[in-house]
Amino acid sequence: MTSHLSSAAGQPLEPASPIINPIGPPQVTKQLSENVILTTVDDLYNWAKMSSLWPLLYGTACCFIEFAALIGSRFDFDRFGLLPRASPRQADLIILAGTLNMKMAQPTLRLYEQMPDPKYVIAMGACMITGGMFSMDSPTAIRGADKILPIDVYIPGCPPRPEAIIDGITKLRKKIANESLQERGFKGQTHRYYTISHNLKPVPAVHTGAYLRSANRYNPPAAVAEAIGMPIPPALATEPQKEISLVDSQTEARLEKEGTVE
């Protein structure tokens, strides 16, 4: 359907702008260049991987609040194909958000091992990269998550904003785009830190449960009992009974005087 516009002289005028949504069925182009896509298996495989990254819904501390804000409608990271999963067996990306201490190091490593290959790790925040503010005096904070996991992308900040997470995911997508199927059998993710053999010697277990059966658990040592005056002398132990009997006798005498006791 076309519209004809006439000028004052009767000459038809072309429309000022083309019709965006013309009435009529859409026409499929018949040009071969627009109907055939030539690519490689690597590009197709990498495109499918980087367009469907499913992150694990997991966090250890305050940085997870920024990661949770990324899921909301304002930043909407679903447009990158990221779909949060609550099960590690359905996820291929884990974003380590928050402080990592010794208590949570083993569960975090277990979650990573339960994820299927290929899998990727993003260290988010200063605490996950170097230990952050806890790296000086904390006895339990791990100085960097790369001590236990291979890290693909580091996102510095305390905490990083959601825009920084989007930038880190973009860099991870670029890294995935450069991978090759031919290297899968020869190149794998390994730990990114150096270690040396220790000279420690195994020792017997300390926590054997013997302390639960020790004599001092229910009775104090003799030196401690003597210092604090234990055990209680018999004379002191009978004084409360004397006081009770005295009170009882006085009460009985008063009741007899009042005539209430037969």
Salt bridges, closest charged atoms under 4 A:
ASP146 OD1 - LYS147 NZ 3.98
ASP152 OD1 - LYS175 NZ 2.85
ASP152 OD1 - ARG192 NH2 3.84
GLU163 OE1 - ARG161 NE 3.07
ASP167 OD2 - LYS171 NZ 2.62
GLU179 OE1 - LYS49 NZ 2.56
GLU258 OE2 - ARG254 NH1 3.61
